[in-house]
Amino acid sequence: MGIRSLAVSRSRLQDLGLFGPKGRLNPHCLLSSWPCGAVSWGGGGGAEDMVVLRAGLCPGLTEEMIQLLRANGIRTVVDFVSSDLEEVAQKCSLSYKALVAVRRVLLAQFSAFPTNGADLYEELKSSTAILPTGSPSLDQLLDSGLYTGEVTELMGAPGSGKTQVCLGIAASVSLGLKQHVLFLDSTGGFTASRLYQILRARAEDGEEQLEALQRIQVVRVFNIYEMLSALQELRDRLSQQVVSSMGPLKIVVIDSVSAVIYPLLGGKHSEGLAIMMQLARELKTLAKEFSLAVVVTNQVTRESSTGPLKPALGRSWSFVPSTRVLLESKEATWEKATTQRVASLAKSSRQPTGIQVELDIGNGDVQELSPATLTQGL
Amino acid sequence: MQREVGSLPLAPALRAKLVAAGFQTAQELLETGPCGLSKELGISKEEALEALQVVRQECPGDVARTAGGSGITRKCTALELLEEEQAQGSIITFCSALDSILGGGVQLTKITEICGAPGVGKTQLCMQLAVDVQIPECFGGVAGEAVFIDTEGSFMVDRVVDIATACVQHCQLIAEAHQEEDHLKALETFSLESILSHIYYFRCRDYIELLAQVYLLPDFLSEHSKVRLVVVDGIAFPFRHDFEDLSLRTRLLNGLAQQLIIIAHDHKSAVVLTNQMTTRIGQNQSTLVPALGESWGHAATVRLIFHWDNSQRLATLYKSPSQKESTIPYHITSHGFRDVQPPAVTQNAEDTEMNPRKRPRREEEK
């Protein structure tokens, strides 16, 4: 076997927490804890490792070379790069030098480069922003706000206030930071008059309120393909850096993600799961590449009619958001109406899980009523 | 277009073949063309052409994109949405307390769900709304038509006649009091016959018929563009009995919910659903909760729960994106859905029925 270069993308390293005390990558951690098959050949746009060898993929790779390689069972870039070039040169009667040159170009084109942990830290410090949610107690729960480059999830039962918190976040980013907001609505729950109410409670000036409203763009997507194409459009617009009425975008709010995925899940085919992971990947790459904060809302389900509540979309989706907040009403039944909600941290990479804060989602503002309390467990 | 192949709405087998052959983006597909595609994948030319058509539809490319879908823009700023919402009307229910907690009435472009125990008045409200949606604009209505999809068979035409007659009388009183031109003109077309002829009634006996009806509804609505209300009376009934596979039920219900949201949004109509109640047995007590499970709770944008408090009927707004949670009392008279009259008026005592659990029978009035 030839030398297989183990190139790994930086985000994978970060997620696995393999940095040593001085911020430098610890190679022992890498070799011992790395699960097999988890190496990603991620280059710029998340290229799959199934890239087929084609003429013109790199200079020196001619059509006849490809035919000869194919005849010997080498179809994709991975096959080529991981095979023993001397053997290949002999079997296909091709020049060894040419093969080595091609391999070098392919590696440069398709593999990711490892970076120093310290450089990564510096880059993160300069490119990450923390966006306020408009509610001081929620900010405290989220370790001072929504981090760009990450996916944050809000989950809760119907009527628990997810849409209200999303509207509050959109209002706060648009009004306070004067940044643009993209709101993808898949439930039809976006009510502009409620948003206006929230804005009026926070800003006195009518001009400011109208400007803030103009900075929030709302797209209604009612199935998964529409959502994916809306995200794709956003990506095109951001990567071309078109100067449009869009302006600087820092946050994407999606309410809700489970409404479009639920009709596809279950049953005998794993189609739904594949599409869900497509969406997951799209969201994560958007967040990382363009330094956006992505906020999604999710439902909760019960396993049986008496079981405890758990987040919808299953285990596969639970790895997508880096932070998960559960919203609950303070009263147990619907008979007592209240605007009090309790937000608890269900998953976080920065704070201990289980801390709770109280929110008030009514009266024109998502505002805090009492200081945060620390409780053990959920 | 750099749209990934995995995210295009193609058949799963075709998608698997595309990925195995090494295609990654939609651009590569379009460049290869139908002949190259059919050769690489081993599929027929027609299939390749079809697939390319789907791809072209999804990714219009650099040509200026026309308003997506059937000419309805789904993208706008919040300011434009606010203007739209303020210009939109809502369907009144003739019970002013209920209208005020709903923010003016049943909102258009949203799904409202009414849950309640049997006999509390869900079908009554649906019938009232089917009449109220037709009130002309000069009287404060939306001047639309109604679609009534009935799964339980509880639609009583003679009851609708009573409600409609009362509504027309009410409007006549207003017109007499104000004596304006347009009021009188509108009254010429607003009569019992026209009200009844503008309620389109569908009877669905099981869940398959219901699903088919809802999926065929967009075509019907594009022909009858004045429809502003779609009522599904009894969405729980076909899904609750006789359904072994619960995960299939969840999937079907969620698909149905998305379809209804699309109908509500694209045709600017209100969708009203009625749901039943079931008992959840907790640790040491049992509570009444809406049926069809947790995930169904997310389908409706606005949720109203009707319940009893001794002999008084109450309506609680449980879930709404713009209004606070609150509870109000209401009343069902022979004229339909009404506010609770103050107890001093003796007329009220005659309307309240002896048996509080049953729907009020028509008294011999006058």
Interface residues (C-beta under 8 A of the other chain):
Chain A: G45 A47 E48 M50 V51 V52 R54 T76 A157 P158 G159 T163 Q164 L167 A170 F183 S186 T187 G188 G189 F190 T191 A192 S193 R194 L195 Y196 Q197 L210 L213 Q214 R215 I216 Q217 V218 V219 R220 V221 F222 N223 Y225 E226 L228 S229 A230 Q232 R235 D236 S256 S258 A259 V260 Y262 P263 L264 L265 G266 G267 H269 E271 A274 I275 Q278 L279 E282 Q299 V300 T301 R302 S305 T306 L309 A312 A332 T333 W334 E335 A337 T338 T339 G362
Chain B: M1 Q2 R3 E4 G6 S7 L8 P9 P12 V19 A20 A21 G22 Q24 E58 C59 G68 R74 K75 C76 T77 A78 L79 L81 L82 E84 E85 Q86 T109 K110 I111 S247 L248 T250 R251 N254 G255 A257 Q258 I261 I262 A264 H265 R280 I281 G282 T287 V289 G293 E294 S295 G297 H298 A299 A300 T301 R303 I305 H307 T316 L317 Y318 K319 P321 S322 K324 E325 S326 T327
